[in-house]
Amino acid sequence: MRMVCVSRGDIRVRVTGAGPHTVVFVCDMPVLIEHYDRLFTLLEPRYRVVCRELPGMGFSVPGPAFSFTLVEQASVVEEVLRALGVQACTLAFPCVNG
């Protein structure tokens, strides 16, 4: 678990596995990264697995100017993926994130 600092806040992220393909999950409250533990266990032998929170959810803190628009949420997703060096991935976003 670690924090990734981007222009719109500090985002809590978990990255495991070392497979050739990356699967990215974004938690949707009330589900936290820790609720994905079993999924990490199942996927990490074959995939690089990324799970992150949205700003203002879980332990991720939005910046003072963050206004929770869809455009800002998408921008944060993109910034975090760039910060983690993810160039190609499968997005597995539940509920509001989808």
MOPAC internal coordinates of N, CA, C and O (Angstrom, degrees):
PM7 1SCF
backbone

  N    0.0000 0     0.00 0     0.00 0    0    0    0
  C    1.4444 1     0.00 0     0.00 0    1    0    0
  C    1.5255 1   107.48 1     0.00 0    2    1    0
  O    1.2310 1   121.31 1   -41.77 1    3    2    1
  N    1.3207 1   115.09 1   138.23 1    3    2    1
  C    1.4651 1   118.94 1   177.39 1    5    3    2
  C    1.5233 1   109.36 1  -156.53 1    6    5    3
  O    1.2310 1   121.32 1   -13.00 1    7    6    5
  N    1.3014 1   115.07 1   167.00 1    7    6    5
  C    1.4535 1   121.74 1   176.60 1    9    7    6
  C    1.5241 1   108.51 1  -102.03 1   10    9    7
  O    1.2310 1   120.67 1   -44.23 1   11   10    9
  N    1.3163 1   116.32 1   135.77 1   11   10    9
  C    1.4577 1   122.66 1   173.90 1   13   11   10
  C    1.5290 1   105.90 1  -112.80 1   14   13   11
  O    1.2310 1   120.80 1   -60.97 1   15   14   13
  N    1.3212 1   116.07 1   119.03 1   15   14   13
  C    1.4616 1   120.86 1  -179.13 1   17   15   14
  C    1.5216 1   108.82 1   -90.42 1   18   17   15
  O    1.2310 1   120.94 1   -58.13 1   19   18   17
  N    1.3310 1   115.80 1   121.87 1   19   18   17
  C    1.4619 1   122.24 1   177.86 1   21   19   18
  C    1.5288 1   107.97 1  -124.03 1   22   21   19
  O    1.2310 1   120.43 1    -3.57 1   23   22   21
  N    1.3106 1   116.78 1   176.43 1   23   22   21
  C    1.4615 1   120.17 1  -173.91 1   25   23   22
  C    1.5254 1   113.82 1   -61.66 1   26   25   23
  O    1.2310 1   119.91 1   156.04 1   27   26   25
  N    1.3117 1   117.78 1   -23.96 1   27   26   25
  C    1.4646 1   120.47 1  -175.57 1   29   27   26
  C    1.5290 1   114.10 1  -109.80 1   30   29   27
  O    1.2310 1   120.11 1  -168.95 1   31   30   29
  N    1.3342 1   117.39 1    11.05 1   31   30   29
  C    1.4523 1   119.53 1   176.29 1   33   31   30
  C    1.5100 1   113.03 1   151.41 1   34   33   31
  O    1.2310 1   121.37 1     3.98 1   35   34   33
  N    1.3314 1   114.99 1  -176.02 1   35   34   33
  C    1.4587 1   123.01 1   178.08 1   37   35   34
  C    1.5212 1   107.69 1  -109.26 1   38   37   35
  O    1.2310 1   120.73 1   -60.26 1   39   38   37
  N    1.3287 1   116.21 1   119.74 1   39   38   37
  C    1.4586 1   121.97 1  -170.84 1   41   39   38
  C    1.5287 1   110.17 1  -111.88 1   42   41   39
  O    1.2310 1   120.93 1   -52.80 1   43   42   41
  N    1.3269 1   115.83 1   127.20 1   43   42   41
  C    1.4719 1   120.62 1   178.20 1   45   43   42
  C    1.5228 1   109.10 1   -81.59 1   46   45   43
  O    1.2310 1   121.42 1   -47.33 1   47   46   45
  N    1.3371 1   114.89 1   132.67 1   47   46   45
  C    1.4684 1   121.97 1  -172.75 1   49   47   46
  C    1.5246 1   109.36 1  -137.97 1   50   49   47
  O    1.2310 1   121.20 1   -33.82 1   51   50   49
  N    1.3166 1   115.31 1   146.18 1   51   50   49
  C    1.4733 1   121.64 1   169.48 1   53   51   50
  C    1.5166 1   107.48 1  -125.36 1   54   53   51
  O    1.2310 1   120.66 1   -48.71 1   55   54   53
  N    1.3242 1   116.34 1   131.29 1   55   54   53
  C    1.4618 1   122.55 1   178.77 1   57   55   54
  C    1.5174 1   107.78 1  -129.18 1   58   57   55
  O    1.2310 1   120.46 1   -53.45 1   59   58   57
  N    1.3383 1   116.73 1   126.55 1   59   58   57
  C    1.4580 1   120.96 1   176.13 1   61   59   58
  C    1.5229 1   108.93 1  -140.17 1   62   61   59
  O    1.2310 1   121.23 1    -7.20 1   63   62   61
  N    1.3139 1   115.26 1   172.80 1   63   62   61
  C    1.4563 1   121.33 1   177.68 1   65   63   62
  C    1.5177 1   111.74 1    77.92 1   66   65   63
  O    1.2310 1   121.52 1   -14.18 1   67   66   65
  N    1.3046 1   114.69 1   165.82 1   67   66   65
  C    1.4632 1   119.49 1  -177.29 1   69   67   66
  C    1.5191 1   111.55 1  -144.86 1   70   69   67
  O    1.2310 1   120.70 1  -154.44 1   71   70   69
  N    1.3230 1   116.27 1    25.56 1   71   70   69
  C    1.4577 1   119.42 1  -179.35 1   73   71   70
  C    1.5137 1   112.16 1   -69.23 1   74   73   71
  O    1.2310 1   120.55 1   -10.09 1   75   74   73
  N    1.3232 1   116.55 1   169.91 1   75   74   73
  C    1.4652 1   120.89 1  -177.45 1   77   75   74
  C    1.5298 1   113.74 1   -72.94 1   78   77   75
  O    1.2310 1   120.13 1   163.14 1   79   78   77
  N    1.3170 1   117.35 1   -16.86 1   79   78   77
  C    1.4641 1   121.68 1  -179.75 1   81   79   78
  C    1.5276 1   109.34 1  -116.30 1   82   81   79
  O    1.2310 1   120.43 1   -32.66 1   83   82   81
  N    1.3214 1   116.79 1   147.34 1   83   82   81
  C    1.4634 1   122.22 1   179.85 1   85   83   82
  C    1.5241 1   110.07 1  -111.06 1   86   85   83
  O    1.2310 1   121.35 1   -45.63 1   87   86   85
  N    1.3386 1   115.02 1   134.37 1   87   86   85
  C    1.4613 1   122.47 1   174.13 1   89   87   86
  C    1.5231 1   106.62 1  -115.12 1   90   89   87
  O    1.2310 1   120.62 1   -50.23 1   91   90   89
  N    1.3416 1   116.43 1   129.77 1   91   90   89
  C    1.4575 1   121.37 1  -176.73 1   93   91   90
  C    1.5224 1   110.14 1  -116.50 1   94   93   91
  O    1.2310 1   121.17 1   -54.50 1   95   94   93
  N    1.3283 1   115.36 1   125.50 1   95   94   93
  C    1.4619 1   122.91 1   174.87 1   97   95   94
  C    1.5209 1   108.48 1  -111.58 1   98   97   95
  O    1.2310 1   120.13 1   -36.03 1   99   98   97
  N    1.3180 1   117.36 1   143.97 1   99   98   97
  C    1.4586 1   122.21 1   172.11 1  101   99   98
  C    1.5250 1   106.73 1  -121.91 1  102  101   99
  O    1.2310 1   120.75 1   -61.30 1  103  102  101
  N    1.3191 1   116.16 1   118.70 1  103  102  101
  C    1.4631 1   121.03 1  -177.99 1  105  103  102
  C    1.5188 1   111.19 1   -60.88 1  106  105  103
  O    1.2310 1   121.44 1   -32.30 1  107  106  105
  N    1.3016 1   114.84 1   147.70 1  107  106  105
  C    1.4534 1   122.44 1   176.07 1  109  107  106
  C    1.5276 1   107.06 1  -126.61 1  110  109  107
  O    1.2310 1   120.34 1   -61.52 1  111  110  109
  N    1.3081 1   116.96 1   118.48 1  111  110  109
  C    1.4590 1   121.77 1  -175.30 1  113  111  110
  C    1.5252 1   110.99 1   -54.11 1  114  113  111
  O    1.2310 1   120.10 1   -38.00 1  115  114  113
  N    1.3255 1   117.42 1   142.00 1  115  114  113
  C    1.4548 1   128.31 1    12.72 1  117  115  114
  C    1.5263 1   114.23 1   -90.73 1  118  117  115
  O    1.2310 1   119.93 1  -167.50 1  119  118  117
  N    1.2997 1   117.74 1    12.50 1  119  118  117
  C    1.4594 1   121.59 1  -179.90 1  121  119  118
  C    1.5369 1   109.43 1   -78.56 1  122  121  119
  O    1.2310 1   121.11 1   -46.43 1  123  122  121
  N    1.3280 1   115.49 1   133.57 1  123  122  121
  C    1.4640 1   122.25 1   178.29 1  125  123  122
  C    1.5183 1   109.86 1  -108.98 1  126  125  123
  O    1.2310 1   120.39 1    -9.67 1  127  126  125
  N    1.3063 1   116.86 1   170.33 1  127  126  125
  C    1.4670 1   121.89 1   178.01 1  129  127  126
  C    1.5232 1   110.62 1   -54.26 1  130  129  127
  O    1.2310 1   120.26 1   141.12 1  131  130  129
  N    1.3145 1   117.10 1   -38.88 1  131  130  129
  C    1.4685 1   120.99 1  -178.06 1  133  131  130
  C    1.5264 1   112.68 1   -61.35 1  134  133  131
  O    1.2310 1   119.93 1   155.31 1  135  134  133
  N    1.3044 1   117.74 1   -24.69 1  135  134  133
  C    1.4647 1   120.49 1   178.33 1  137  135  134
  C    1.5321 1   112.26 1   -71.60 1  138  137  135
  O    1.2310 1   120.40 1   167.28 1  139  138  137
  N    1.3080 1   116.84 1   -12.72 1  139  138  137
  C    1.4616 1   121.87 1   179.43 1  141  139  138
  C    1.5376 1   112.33 1   -91.75 1  142  141  139
  O    1.2310 1   119.45 1  -175.46 1  143  142  141
  N    1.3212 1   118.65 1     4.54 1  143  142  141
  C    1.4680 1   121.87 1  -175.30 1  145  143  142
  C    1.5308 1   112.98 1   -51.53 1  146  145  143
  O    1.2310 1   119.87 1   131.62 1  147  146  145
  N    1.3084 1   117.86 1   -48.38 1  147  146  145
  C    1.4726 1   120.91 1  -178.31 1  149  147  146
  C    1.5302 1   110.86 1   -63.87 1  150  149  147
  O    1.2310 1   120.51 1   140.27 1  151  150  149
  N    1.3124 1   116.63 1   -39.73 1  151  150  149
  C    1.4596 1   121.06 1   177.90 1  153  151  150
  C    1.5246 1   111.37 1   -64.00 1  154  153  151
  O    1.2310 1   120.57 1   139.87 1  155  154  153
  N    1.3297 1   116.51 1   -40.13 1  155  154  153
  C    1.4672 1   120.12 1   174.87 1  157  155  154
  C    1.5242 1   110.33 1   -58.29 1  158  157  155
  O    1.2310 1   120.79 1   133.11 1  159  158  157
  N    1.3191 1   116.09 1   -46.89 1  159  158  157
  C    1.4606 1   120.78 1  -179.28 1  161  159  158
  C    1.5237 1   111.72 1   -58.57 1  162  161  159
  O    1.2310 1   120.43 1   138.74 1  163  162  161
  N    1.3251 1   116.78 1   -41.26 1  163  162  161
  C    1.4591 1   120.87 1  -178.67 1  165  163  162
  C    1.5298 1   113.24 1   -72.76 1  166  165  163
  O    1.2310 1   120.19 1   144.47 1  167  166  165
  N    1.3358 1   117.24 1   -35.53 1  167  166  165
  C    1.4688 1   120.44 1  -173.08 1  169  167  166
  C    1.5230 1   115.20 1   -94.24 1  170  169  167
  O    1.2310 1   119.66 1   150.71 1  171  170  169
  N    1.3409 1   118.26 1   -29.29 1  171  170  169
  C    1.4585 1   119.50 1  -170.98 1  173  171  170
  C    1.5314 1   115.55 1   -63.11 1  174  173  171
  O    1.2310 1   117.94 1   157.80 1  175  174  173
  N    1.3267 1   121.53 1   -22.20 1  175  174  173
  C    1.4639 1   117.67 1   175.20 1  177  175  174
  C    1.5347 1   113.55 1   -66.61 1  178  177  175
  O    1.2310 1   120.25 1   155.55 1  179  178  177
  N    1.3487 1   117.12 1   -24.45 1  179  178  177
  C    1.4666 1   119.82 1  -175.58 1  181  179  178
  C    1.5219 1   114.00 1  -116.24 1  182  181  179
  O    1.2310 1   120.28 1   165.02 1  183  182  181
  N    1.3415 1   117.07 1   -14.98 1  183  182  181
  C    1.4586 1   120.75 1  -174.13 1  185  183  182
  C    1.5251 1   111.11 1  -135.19 1  186  185  183
  O    1.2310 1   121.15 1   -22.73 1  187  186  185
  N    1.3219 1   115.40 1   157.27 1  187  186  185
  C    1.4554 1   120.78 1   163.54 1  189  187  186
  C    1.5243 1   103.69 1   -85.34 1  190  189  187
  O    1.2310 1   119.94 1   -54.23 1  191  190  189
  N    1.3195 1   117.71 1   125.77 1  191  190  189
  C    1.4527 1   122.28 1  -175.17 1  193  191  190
  C    1.5265 1   109.08 1  -115.84 1  194  193  191
  O    1.2310 1   121.19 1   -53.34 1  195  194  193
  N    1.3300 1   115.32 1   126.66 1  195  194  193
  C    1.4532 1   122.09 1   178.58 1  197  195  194
  C    1.5239 1   107.69 1  -118.43 1  198  197  195
  O    1.2310 1   120.43 1   -46.09 1  199  198  197
  N    1.3152 1   116.78 1   133.91 1  199  198  197
  C    1.4541 1   121.53 1   174.16 1  201  199  198
  C    1.5179 1   107.03 1  -134.58 1  202  201  199
  O    1.2310 1   120.87 1   -49.39 1  203  202  201
  N    1.3342 1   115.95 1   130.61 1  203  202  201
  C    1.4587 1   119.70 1  -177.13 1  205  203  202
  C    1.5087 1   110.20 1  -140.28 1  206  205  203
  O    1.2310 1   121.71 1   -19.60 1  207  206  205
  N    1.3169 1   114.33 1   160.40 1  207  206  205
  C    1.4533 1   120.83 1   178.39 1  209  207  206
  C    1.5266 1   110.14 1   -97.78 1  210  209  207
  O    1.2310 1   120.85 1   -16.17 1  211  210  209
  N    1.3097 1   115.99 1   163.83 1  211  210  209
  C    1.4566 1   122.49 1   171.60 1  213  211  210
  C    1.5232 1   108.51 1   -88.92 1  214  213  211
  O    1.2310 1   119.95 1   -27.00 1  215  214  213
  N    1.3172 1   117.69 1   153.00 1  215  214  213
  C    1.4673 1   119.69 1   177.29 1  217  215  214
  C    1.5334 1   111.07 1   -57.64 1  218  217  215
  O    1.2310 1   121.18 1   -46.17 1  219  218  217
  N    1.3208 1   115.36 1   133.83 1  219  218  217
  C    1.4576 1   120.55 1   179.79 1  221  219  218
  C    1.5134 1   114.28 1    85.25 1  222  221  219
  O    1.2310 1   120.19 1  -178.37 1  223  222  221
  N    1.3183 1   117.25 1     1.63 1  223  222  221
  C    1.4619 1   121.39 1   179.48 1  225  223  222
  C    1.5227 1   108.76 1  -121.19 1  226  225  223
  O    1.2310 1   121.06 1   -36.22 1  227  226  225
  N    1.3323 1   115.58 1   143.78 1  227  226  225
  C    1.4500 1   118.85 1  -177.46 1  229  227  226
  C    1.5166 1   110.41 1    63.89 1  230  229  227
  O    1.2310 1   120.77 1    54.11 1  231  230  229
  N    1.3324 1   116.14 1  -125.89 1  231  230  229
  C    1.4571 1   121.15 1  -179.06 1  233  231  230
  C    1.5217 1   111.93 1  -109.18 1  234  233  231
  O    1.2310 1   120.13 1  -164.81 1  235  234  233
  N    1.3186 1   117.35 1    15.19 1  235  234  233
  C    1.4652 1   122.14 1   179.28 1  237  235  234
  C    1.5236 1   109.60 1   -90.82 1  238  237  235
  O    1.2310 1   121.47 1   -48.67 1  239  238  237
  N    1.3185 1   114.80 1   131.33 1  239  238  237
  C    1.4625 1   120.62 1  -172.99 1  241  239  238
  C    1.5264 1   109.97 1  -108.44 1  242  241  239
  O    1.2310 1   120.12 1   -57.52 1  243  242  241
  N    1.3454 1   117.37 1   122.48 1  243  242  241
  C    1.4597 1   119.05 1   177.10 1  245  243  242
  C    1.5275 1   110.71 1   -74.05 1  246  245  243
  O    1.2310 1   120.84 1   -25.86 1  247  246  245
  N    1.3127 1   116.01 1   154.14 1  247  246  245
  C    1.4543 1   120.69 1   174.24 1  249  247  246
  C    1.5247 1   109.72 1   -71.59 1  250  249  247
  O    1.2310 1   120.08 1   -14.62 1  251  250  249
  N    1.3313 1   117.46 1   165.38 1  251  250  249
  C    1.4711 1   121.04 1  -175.71 1  253  251  250
  C    1.5248 1   114.21 1   -62.69 1  254  253  251
  O    1.2310 1   119.58 1   154.26 1  255  254  253
  N    1.3200 1   118.41 1   -25.74 1  255  254  253
  C    1.4684 1   120.73 1  -178.11 1  257  255  254
  C    1.5283 1   112.76 1   -97.79 1  258  257  255
  O    1.2310 1   119.98 1  -177.76 1  259  258  257
  N    1.3254 1   117.65 1     2.24 1  259  258  257
  C    1.4596 1   121.09 1  -177.71 1  261  259  258
  C    1.5233 1   109.87 1   -69.28 1  262  261  259
  O    1.2310 1   120.17 1   -52.95 1  263  262  261
  N    1.3381 1   117.28 1   127.05 1  263  262  261
  C    1.4656 1   120.19 1  -176.07 1  265  263  262
  C    1.5339 1   113.89 1  -113.97 1  266  265  263
  O    1.2310 1   120.06 1  -169.88 1  267  266  265
  N    1.3363 1   117.49 1    10.12 1  267  266  265
  C    1.4637 1   122.83 1   172.62 1  269  267  266
  C    1.5252 1   114.24 1    64.62 1  270  269  267
  O    1.2310 1   119.62 1  -152.92 1  271  270  269
  N    1.3154 1   118.33 1    27.08 1  271  270  269
  C    1.4636 1   120.69 1   175.73 1  273  271  270
  C    1.5220 1   109.44 1   -78.02 1  274  273  271
  O    1.2310 1   120.79 1   -19.28 1  275  274  273
  N    1.3136 1   116.09 1   160.72 1  275  274  273
  C    1.4573 1   121.25 1   177.55 1  277  275  274
  C    1.5287 1   110.88 1   -59.83 1  278  277  275
  O    1.2310 1   120.44 1   139.03 1  279  278  277
  N    1.3164 1   116.77 1   -40.97 1  279  278  277
  C    1.4701 1   120.97 1   179.69 1  281  279  278
  C    1.5297 1   110.70 1   -62.46 1  282  281  279
  O    1.2310 1   120.16 1   136.93 1  283  282  281
  N    1.3317 1   117.30 1   -43.07 1  283  282  281
  C    1.4713 1   119.78 1   178.44 1  285  283  282
  C    1.5278 1   111.40 1   -66.93 1  286  285  283
  O    1.2310 1   120.10 1   139.45 1  287  286  285
  N    1.3221 1   117.41 1   -40.55 1  287  286  285
  C    1.4695 1   120.22 1   178.32 1  289  287  286
  C    1.5255 1   109.90 1   -60.18 1  290  289  287
  O    1.2310 1   120.30 1   134.04 1  291  290  289
  N    1.3392 1   117.03 1   -45.96 1  291  290  289
  C    1.4665 1   120.89 1   179.42 1  293  291  290
  C    1.5225 1   110.97 1   -63.16 1  294  293  291
  O    1.2310 1   120.40 1   141.67 1  295  294  293
  N    1.3093 1   116.85 1   -38.33 1  295  294  293
  C    1.4642 1   121.16 1   178.93 1  297  295  294
  C    1.5280 1   111.17 1   -63.71 1  298  297  295
  O    1.2310 1   120.48 1   139.93 1  299  298  297
  N    1.3177 1   116.69 1   -40.07 1  299  298  297
  C    1.4716 1   120.31 1   178.11 1  301  299  298
  C    1.5239 1   110.25 1   -65.25 1  302  301  299
  O    1.2310 1   119.99 1   138.13 1  303  302  301
  N    1.3212 1   117.63 1   -41.87 1  303  302  301
  C    1.4656 1   120.77 1   176.62 1  305  303  302
  C    1.5241 1   109.37 1   -56.11 1  306  305  303
  O    1.2310 1   120.76 1   131.31 1  307  306  305
  N    1.3168 1   116.16 1   -48.69 1  307  306  305
  C    1.4673 1   121.21 1  -179.28 1  309  307  306
  C    1.5311 1   111.76 1   -62.34 1  310  309  307
  O    1.2310 1   119.98 1   135.35 1  311  310  309
  N    1.3249 1   117.65 1   -44.65 1  311  310  309
  C    1.4657 1   120.68 1  -179.70 1  313  311  310
  C    1.5213 1   112.07 1   -62.30 1  314  313  311
  O    1.2310 1   120.58 1   137.76 1  315  314  313
  N    1.3205 1   116.51 1   -42.24 1  315  314  313
  C    1.4716 1   119.97 1   179.69 1  317  315  314
  C    1.5253 1   110.12 1   -64.67 1  318  317  315
  O    1.2310 1   120.02 1   136.05 1  319  318  317
  N    1.3267 1   117.56 1   -43.95 1  319  318  317
  C    1.4696 1   120.19 1   179.31 1  321  319  318
  C    1.5286 1   110.66 1   -61.44 1  322  321  319
  O    1.2310 1   120.16 1   138.55 1  323  322  321
  N    1.3118 1   117.30 1   -41.45 1  323  322  321
  C    1.4747 1   120.13 1   176.50 1  325  323  322
  C    1.5216 1   111.43 1   -63.18 1  326  325  323
  O    1.2310 1   120.47 1   136.88 1  327  326  325
  N    1.3416 1   116.70 1   -43.12 1  327  326  325
  C    1.4639 1   120.87 1   180.00 1  329  327  326
  C    1.5304 1   111.54 1   -62.01 1  330  329  327
  O    1.2310 1   120.62 1   149.81 1  331  330  329
  N    1.3293 1   116.42 1   -30.19 1  331  330  329
  C    1.4709 1   120.98 1   179.56 1  333  331  330
  C    1.5267 1   112.34 1   -89.71 1  334  333  331
  O    1.2310 1   120.09 1   178.35 1  335  334  333
  N    1.3153 1   117.43 1    -1.65 1  335  334  333
  C    1.4592 1   120.76 1   179.68 1  337  335  334
  C    1.5195 1   113.79 1    74.73 1  338  337  335
  O    1.2310 1   119.82 1  -156.76 1  339  338  337
  N    1.3145 1   117.95 1    23.24 1  339  338  337
  C    1.4658 1   121.93 1   179.12 1  341  339  338
  C    1.5272 1   108.50 1   -83.63 1  342  341  339
  O    1.2310 1   121.03 1   -62.93 1  343  342  341
  N    1.3215 1   115.64 1   117.07 1  343  342  341
  C    1.4646 1   120.23 1  -179.95 1  345  343  342
  C    1.5279 1   112.14 1  -102.75 1  346  345  343
  O    1.2310 1   120.51 1   149.04 1  347  346  345
  N    1.3081 1   116.62 1   -30.96 1  347  346  345
  C    1.4641 1   122.51 1   178.01 1  349  347  346
  C    1.5240 1   107.58 1  -141.32 1  350  349  347
  O    1.2310 1   120.90 1   -39.33 1  351  350  349
  N    1.3306 1   115.89 1   140.67 1  351  350  349
  C    1.4616 1   118.52 1  -178.07 1  353  351  350
  C    1.5247 1   110.47 1  -162.88 1  354  353  351
  O    1.2310 1   121.89 1   -12.38 1  355  354  353
  N    1.3146 1   113.98 1   167.62 1  355  354  353
  C    1.4519 1   121.90 1   170.04 1  357  355  354
  C    1.5158 1   106.34 1  -103.36 1  358  357  355
  O    1.2310 1   120.33 1   -56.34 1  359  358  357
  N    1.3337 1   116.98 1   123.66 1  359  358  357
  C    1.4543 1   121.48 1   178.96 1  361  359  358
  C    1.5185 1   109.26 1   -90.07 1  362  361  359
  O    1.2310 1   120.52 1   -51.37 1  363  362  361
  N    1.3193 1   116.61 1   128.63 1  363  362  361
  C    1.4630 1   122.48 1   178.96 1  365  363  362
  C    1.5222 1   107.69 1  -125.20 1  366  365  363
  O    1.2310 1   121.35 1  -102.63 1  367  366  365
  N    1.3300 1   115.02 1    77.37 1  367  366  365
  C    1.4687 1   120.29 1  -174.33 1  369  367  366
  C    1.5174 1   109.94 1   -99.46 1  370  369  367
  O    1.2310 1   119.82 1   -57.81 1  371  370  369
  N    1.3221 1   117.95 1   122.19 1  371  370  369
  C    1.4624 1   120.44 1   175.97 1  373  371  370
  C    1.5328 1   111.35 1   -82.83 1  374  373  371
  O    1.2310 1   120.40 1   -22.14 1  375  374  373
  N    1.2851 1   116.84 1   157.86 1  375  374  373
  C    1.4551 1   126.13 1   167.55 1  377  375  374
  C    1.5316 1   115.12 1    44.45 1  378  377  375
  O    1.2310 1   119.94 1    60.82 1  379  378  377
  N    1.3315 1   117.71 1  -119.18 1  379  378  377
  C    1.4602 1   122.44 1  -172.56 1  381  379  378
  C    1.5279 1   112.75 1   -60.93 1  382  381  379
  O    1.2310 1   120.15 1   149.35 1  383  382  381
  N    1.3047 1   117.32 1   -30.65 1  383  382  381
  C    1.4585 1   121.13 1  -177.21 1  385  383  382
  C    1.5222 1   112.45 1   -72.20 1  386  385  383
  O    1.2310 1   120.31 1   151.25 1  387  386  385
  N    1.3136 1   117.02 1   -28.75 1  387  386  385
  C    1.4541 1   121.45 1  -179.65 1  389  387  386
  C    1.5111 1   111.22 1   -65.90 1  390  389  387
  O    1.2310 1   120.10 1   180.00 1  391  390  389

